[in-house]
Amino acid sequence: MEFDESLPWRRVRGEGFNAHVGPVQIARAGETVWHAALDIEPRHINVGGVCHGGVILFVADVAMGAATFESGGGHPCATIDLDCHFLAAAKRGERLLARAEQMRRVRGLSFMQCELWSGGRQVARGAGIWKYLESRAPGSTGGP
């Protein structure tokens, strides 16, 4: 997977945890497909010298959450299940790329799949379920 410069990339809002780990960029690549990208910096590296698995999982969650939020018309949603299989190491200085796709939407639930790539290697794959929320909490802005 390559970083597609032609997509309309934008930064995920930089508040809280997103600001701490990011910045992450997202872009719509299809009706229910979104990409996410994060440049792996020294602060993302674990004691083994490679990108921490939590950072990889974070990018997967952002990509799948953005796809759910946007394909749901901007309706607030929350991760209720998230599964990730780590396949290879992502390295410092590389760009971590995710491709997330909504596979199915039924009864207020969004079923997602995601692939993550770095340095031309698939480093992880994941899946998850997001629940569309009935109402937004007061003062909340929701979404990416």
C-alpha positions as CSV (number, residue, x, y, z in Angstrom):
1,M,0.0,0.0,0.0
2,E,1.4,3.4,-1.0
3,F,0.5,6.9,0.3
4,D,-1.8,8.3,-2.3
5,E,-1.1,12.0,-2.5
6,S,-4.1,12.6,-4.8
7,L,-6.6,11.7,-2.0
8,P,-8.1,14.6,0.0
9,W,-6.0,14.1,3.2
10,R,-6.8,16.0,6.4
11,R,-5.5,15.9,9.9
12,V,-7.6,14.2,12.6
13,R,-8.6,16.8,15.2
14,G,-5.7,17.3,17.6
15,E,-7.3,16.9,21.1
16,G,-6.6,14.6,23.9
17,F,-5.1,11.2,23.0
18,N,-5.2,12.0,19.3
19,A,-2.9,14.9,19.9
20,H,-0.6,12.9,22.2
21,V,0.0,10.0,19.7
22,G,-0.7,11.8,16.3
23,P,-0.9,13.7,14.1
24,V,-2.9,11.2,12.0
25,Q,-4.1,12.1,8.6
26,I,-7.3,10.5,7.1
27,A,-8.7,10.5,3.6
28,R,-11.8,9.1,1.9
29,A,-10.8,6.5,-0.7
30,G,-14.3,5.2,-1.6
31,E,-17.9,5.2,-0.5
32,T,-17.1,3.2,2.7
33,V,-13.3,3.1,2.5
34,W,-11.0,5.4,4.4
35,H,-7.2,5.6,4.6
36,A,-5.2,6.8,7.6
37,A,-1.5,7.7,7.9
38,L,1.0,8.3,10.7
39,D,4.7,9.0,10.4
40,I,6.5,6.8,12.9
41,E,8.6,9.0,15.1
42,P,11.1,8.1,17.9
43,R,8.3,8.6,20.5
44,H,6.3,5.7,18.9
45,I,9.2,3.2,19.3
46,N,9.1,0.4,21.9
47,V,12.0,-1.1,23.9
48,G,12.5,-3.6,21.0
49,G,13.3,-0.7,18.7
50,V,10.2,-0.9,16.5
51,C,6.8,0.8,16.5
52,H,4.8,0.0,19.6
53,G,1.8,-2.3,18.9
54,G,-0.5,0.2,20.7
55,V,0.4,2.8,18.1
56,I,-0.5,0.4,15.3
57,L,-3.8,-0.4,17.0
58,F,-4.5,3.3,17.5
59,V,-4.1,4.0,13.7
60,A,-6.4,1.0,12.9
61,D,-9.0,2.4,15.4
62,V,-8.8,5.9,13.9
63,A,-9.1,4.5,10.3
64,M,-12.1,2.3,11.1
65,G,-13.7,4.9,13.3
66,A,-13.4,7.6,10.6
67,A,-14.9,5.2,8.0
68,T,-17.8,4.4,10.4
69,F,-18.4,8.0,11.4
70,E,-18.3,9.4,7.8
71,S,-20.2,6.6,6.1
72,G,-22.9,7.1,8.9
73,G,-23.4,10.7,7.9
74,G,-21.3,12.1,10.8
75,H,-23.4,10.3,13.4
76,P,-21.5,9.7,16.6
77,C,-20.2,6.2,17.2
78,A,-18.1,4.2,19.6
79,T,-15.8,1.2,19.3
80,I,-17.4,-1.8,21.0
81,D,-15.1,-4.6,19.7
82,L,-11.6,-4.4,18.2
83,D,-9.3,-7.2,17.1
84,C,-5.8,-6.9,15.7
85,H,-3.3,-9.4,14.4
86,F,0.3,-8.2,14.2
87,L,2.2,-9.6,11.2
88,A,5.5,-7.7,11.0
89,A,7.3,-4.8,12.5
90,A,6.8,-1.2,11.5
91,K,10.0,0.8,11.8
92,R,11.1,4.3,12.9
93,G,11.0,6.8,10.0
94,E,8.5,4.8,8.0
95,R,4.9,5.9,7.3
96,L,2.2,3.7,8.8
97,L,-0.7,3.4,6.4
98,A,-4.2,1.9,7.1
99,R,-7.0,1.0,4.7
100,A,-10.3,0.6,6.5
101,E,-13.5,-0.6,4.9
102,Q,-17.1,-0.9,6.2
103,M,-18.1,-4.4,5.4
104,R,-21.7,-4.2,6.7
105,R,-24.0,-1.9,8.5
106,V,-27.0,-3.2,10.3
107,R,-29.2,-2.2,13.3
108,G,-27.0,0.6,14.4
109,L,-23.8,-1.4,14.1
110,S,-20.9,-1.0,11.7
111,F,-18.7,-4.0,10.9
112,M,-15.2,-3.0,9.8
113,Q,-12.0,-4.5,8.4
114,C,-8.6,-2.9,8.2
115,E,-5.1,-3.6,6.8
116,L,-2.0,-1.7,8.0
117,W,1.2,-1.3,5.9
118,S,4.6,0.2,6.6
119,G,7.7,0.2,4.4
120,G,5.9,-1.9,1.7
121,R,5.1,-4.7,4.3
122,Q,1.7,-5.6,5.7
123,V,2.3,-5.1,9.4
124,A,-1.2,-5.9,10.8
125,R,-4.8,-6.6,10.0
126,G,-7.8,-5.9,12.2
127,A,-11.5,-5.9,12.4
128,G,-14.0,-4.3,14.7
129,I,-17.5,-3.3,15.5
130,W,-18.7,0.2,16.0
131,K,-22.1,1.2,17.5
132,Y,-23.9,4.3,16.4
133,L,-24.9,6.3,19.4
134,E,-28.5,7.4,20.0
135,S,-27.5,10.9,21.1
136,R,-24.4,13.0,21.6
137,A,-23.4,13.8,25.1
138,P,-23.7,17.5,26.0
139,G,-20.5,19.3,25.1
140,S,-19.2,16.5,23.0
141,T,-18.1,17.0,19.4
142,G,-17.8,13.3,18.4
143,G,-16.0,11.9,15.3
144,P,-12.5,12.5,13.9
